[in-house]
Amino acid sequence: MVKTKSRIKHNTSLGQHFLRKQSTVDNMINDVCITPETTVIEIGCGDGFLTRSILNQTPCKKLIIIELDSRWANFVEGTYGCKRLQVITADALDYDYESLSEKKPIVLLANLPYQITFPLFKKFVAHATLFSEAIVMLQEETAQKIAAKKGRSYGALSLYFQHFFNISLMEKVEPQAFEPAPKVTSRLLHFTPNTNRPEIENLEGFWLFLRSLFKTPRQTLKNNLKRTSIDIKKVPKEYLTLRAQQLELPALIALWNSVNTD
């Protein structure tokens, strides 16, 4: 385990649990394609444990860091500053990612603050084709929900993010791999843009529809739909006794098409 050389105190309220396992960092770097034309984005650099490896192990054209805490932004810039490194002190939730579009191809590598994972992923959805690929560190429970294709973790969130991205689980990372150690296990998640997204009429309405279907996963579609304004008479009878977790996206789209009519 590598100890930080800085005397700056971690701000755990900002999710500052810094990775200290070099093999995990190596896996993140080795599992993406980074060429001399690639721009790498890192969100939340902390004391630069991942930053150092990106600069030393990859030929990236540019490494752009988005760090909210100016103490760590200044530390990393002062410690690892070079022509390839750009450190931006900003909130990743407010940052204009569209401003990066001219820097493609872009790879995202990050140990994300857990409390902003879902809002950040929604930002990524808004710019779904910006990153050619990404590997991010998430809380294990969250990663399972995002990547699930069946089972108890499978739900509206899984379908939402998988509509926009091809997602796969990577290695599990124990709390002892961080400084300070969080109370939860973490997981690396790899994703790329989904370029074969099916056409869905009234996409915003579809996501609201899915949320209603999965609101109480153990109940049947009929019982969940009773709490909505949807006319159950439009639902094919073979669906009514099923639970949402028994249906994959094509079947859910077909169901939506049957009820999304005047």
C-alpha positions in Angstrom: 0.0 0.0 0.0 1.3 3.5 -0.9 0.9 6.3 1.6 0.2 9.9 0.5 3.2 12.3 0.8 0.9 15.3 1.3 -0.2 16.6 4.7 -3.5 17.7 3.2 -6.4 16.1 5.2 -8.9 14.0 3.3 -12.4 15.5 3.1 -14.6 12.4 3.3 -17.7 14.5 2.9 -16.6 14.9 -0.7 -16.0 11.2 -1.1 -12.2 11.4 -0.7 -11.2 7.8 -0.3 -8.0 7.5 -2.4 -7.1 4.3 -4.1 -3.8 2.8 -3.0 -3.7 -0.5 -4.9 -1.3 -0.2 -7.9 -2.5 -3.4 -9.5 -6.1 -2.0 -9.7 -4.8 1.2 -11.4 -2.7 -1.0 -13.8 -5.9 -2.9 -14.7 -7.8 0.3 -15.4 -5.1 1.5 -17.7 -4.4 -1.8 -19.5 -8.1 -2.4 -20.2 -8.7 0.7 -22.3 -7.1 1.8 -25.6 -5.0 4.9 -25.1 -3.0 6.2 -28.1 -0.9 9.3 -28.7 -4.1 10.9 -30.0 -6.2 10.1 -26.9 -7.4 12.7 -24.4 -7.8 11.1 -20.9 -10.3 12.7 -18.5 -9.9 12.0 -14.8 -12.6 13.2 -12.4 -11.5 13.7 -8.8 -7.7 13.2 -8.8 -7.1 13.3 -5.1 -3.4 13.3 -4.5 -2.6 12.0 -8.0 -2.2 8.2 -7.4 -4.0 7.5 -10.7 -2.7 10.6 -12.3 0.9 9.6 -12.0 0.3 6.2 -13.6 -1.7 7.6 -16.5 1.2 10.0 -17.3 3.9 7.4 -16.8 2.2 4.4 -18.4 0.3 5.8 -21.3 1.2 7.9 -24.4 -1.9 10.0 -24.1 -1.9 13.4 -25.9 -3.5 15.1 -22.9 -4.7 14.3 -19.4 -7.4 16.7 -18.2 -8.3 16.5 -14.5 -11.6 17.9 -13.1 -11.2 18.3 -9.3 -13.5 20.2 -7.0 -11.1 20.5 -4.1 -8.6 23.3 -4.9 -6.1 21.9 -2.3 -5.7 18.7 -4.2 -5.9 20.4 -7.6 -3.0 22.6 -6.7 -1.1 19.7 -5.1 -1.3 17.5 -8.2 -0.5 20.4 -10.6 2.5 21.2 -8.5 3.7 17.6 -8.2 3.0 16.2 -11.7 2.7 19.3 -13.8 3.8 18.9 -17.4 2.8 19.9 -20.9 0.4 16.9 -21.2 -1.4 17.7 -17.9 -4.3 20.2 -17.5 -5.9 20.6 -14.0 -9.3 22.2 -13.9 -10.8 23.2 -10.5 -14.5 22.7 -11.0 -17.5 20.7 -9.9 -17.8 17.6 -12.2 -21.6 18.0 -12.0 -21.5 21.5 -13.4 -18.7 21.1 -15.9 -19.5 21.7 -19.6 -18.5 18.3 -21.1 -19.5 19.4 -24.6 -16.5 21.7 -24.5 -14.4 18.6 -24.8 -15.9 17.4 -28.0 -13.0 18.6 -30.2 -10.6 16.6 -28.1 -11.8 13.1 -29.2 -11.0 10.3 -28.9 -11.6 10.6 -25.1 -11.2 8.0 -22.5 -12.5 8.5 -18.9 -10.6 6.9 -16.0 -11.8 7.8 -12.5 -12.4 6.8 -8.9 -15.7 8.6 -8.6 -17.1 10.1 -5.4 -19.9 7.6 -4.5 -22.4 10.2 -3.5 -22.5 11.8 -7.0 -22.4 8.6 -9.1 -26.0 8.7 -10.4 -26.0 12.4 -11.2 -22.6 12.0 -13.0 -23.9 9.1 -15.0 -26.9 11.2 -16.1 -24.4 13.8 -17.3 -22.6 11.1 -19.2 -25.9 10.0 -20.7 -26.5 13.6 -22.0 -23.1 13.2 -23.8 -23.4 9.5 -24.5 -21.0 9.5 -27.5 -18.4 11.8 -26.0 -16.2 9.0 -24.4 -14.9 6.2 -26.6 -14.7 4.1 -23.5 -14.4 4.5 -19.7 -13.5 2.7 -16.6 -14.8 4.1 -13.3 -14.7 3.0 -9.7 -18.2 2.8 -8.0 -19.7 1.4 -4.9 -20.3 -2.3 -5.4 -24.1 -2.1 -4.9 -24.4 0.8 -7.4 -22.3 -1.0 -10.0 -24.4 -4.1 -9.7 -27.6 -2.1 -10.3 -26.2 -0.4 -13.3 -24.8 -3.5 -14.9 -27.5 -6.1 -14.0 -29.3 -7.9 -16.9 -31.4 -10.1 -14.6 -31.9 -10.8 -10.9 -32.7 -8.7 -7.9 -30.4 -5.8 -8.9 -32.1 -5.6 -12.4 -34.4 -2.6 -12.7 -35.3 0.6 -14.4 -31.9 2.1 -13.7 -30.2 -0.9 -15.3 -32.3 -0.5 -18.4 -31.8 3.2 -18.5 -28.0 3.2 -18.5 -27.7 0.1 -20.6 -29.8 1.8 -23.3 -27.0 4.3 -23.7 -23.9 2.3 -22.8 -22.5 -1.2 -23.2 -21.6 -2.0 -19.6 -19.5 -4.7 -18.0 -18.3 -5.4 -14.4 -14.6 -5.6 -13.8 -12.7 -6.4 -10.6 -14.1 -6.1 -7.1 -12.0 -3.8 -4.8 -12.0 -4.2 -1.0 -12.1 -1.2 1.4 -8.5 -1.9 2.4 -7.4 -0.7 -1.0 -8.3 2.9 -0.1 -7.0 5.6 2.2 -9.0 6.1 4.4 -10.9 2.8 4.0 -14.6 3.3 3.1 -17.3 1.2 4.8 -18.3 -0.4 1.5 -16.8 -2.7 -1.2 -16.1 -1.1 -4.6 -16.2 -2.3 -8.2 -14.6 -1.2 -11.5 -17.1 -0.7 -14.2 -16.2 -0.5 -17.9 -18.5 1.2 -20.4 -18.6 2.2 -24.1 -21.3 4.0 -26.1 -24.1 1.8 -27.3 -24.3 2.5 -31.0 -27.2 0.1 -31.6 -29.8 1.7 -29.5 -33.4 0.7 -30.4 -35.8 3.4 -31.5 -38.3 4.2 -28.7 -41.2 6.6 -29.2 -41.5 9.2 -26.5 -38.3 8.1 -24.7 -38.9 10.3 -21.7 -42.4 8.8 -21.2 -40.9 5.3 -21.6 -38.5 5.8 -18.7 -41.3 7.0 -16.5 -43.3 4.0 -17.6 -40.4 1.7 -16.6 -40.1 3.3 -13.2 -43.7 2.5 -12.5 -43.3 -1.1 -13.6 -40.3 -1.6 -11.3 -41.6 0.4 -8.4 -42.5 -2.7 -6.4 -40.4 -5.4 -8.2 -42.0 -8.4 -6.4 -45.5 -7.4 -7.5 -47.1 -8.1 -10.9 -47.3 -5.6 -13.7 -51.0 -5.4 -13.2 -50.6 -4.3 -9.5 -47.9 -1.8 -10.4 -49.9 -0.3 -13.3 -53.0 0.1 -11.1 -51.1 3.0 -9.4 -50.7 4.8 -12.7 -53.0 6.5 -15.2 -52.3 3.9 -17.8 -55.3 2.0 -19.2 -54.7 -1.6 -18.2 -57.1 -2.7 -20.9 -54.4 -1.9 -23.4 -51.9 -4.3 -21.8 -51.8 -7.7 -23.4 -53.2 -10.2 -20.9 -50.1 -12.4 -21.0 -48.1 -9.5 -19.4 -50.4 -8.8 -16.5 -49.3 -11.7 -14.3 -45.6 -11.2 -14.9 -43.2 -9.2 -12.8 -41.1 -6.5 -14.5 -37.9 -8.3 -13.7 -39.0 -11.2 -15.9 -38.9 -9.0 -19.0 -36.0 -7.8 -21.1 -35.8 -4.5 -23.0 -37.4 -5.7 -26.3 -40.5 -7.0 -24.4 -40.7 -3.8 -22.4 -40.6 -1.7 -25.5 -43.3 -3.8 -27.1 -45.4 -3.4 -24.0 -44.8 0.4 -24.1 -45.9 0.5 -27.7 -49.2 -1.2 -26.8 -50.1 1.4 -24.1 -48.5 4.5 -25.7 -51.4 5.1 -28.0 -54.3 7.6 -28.1 
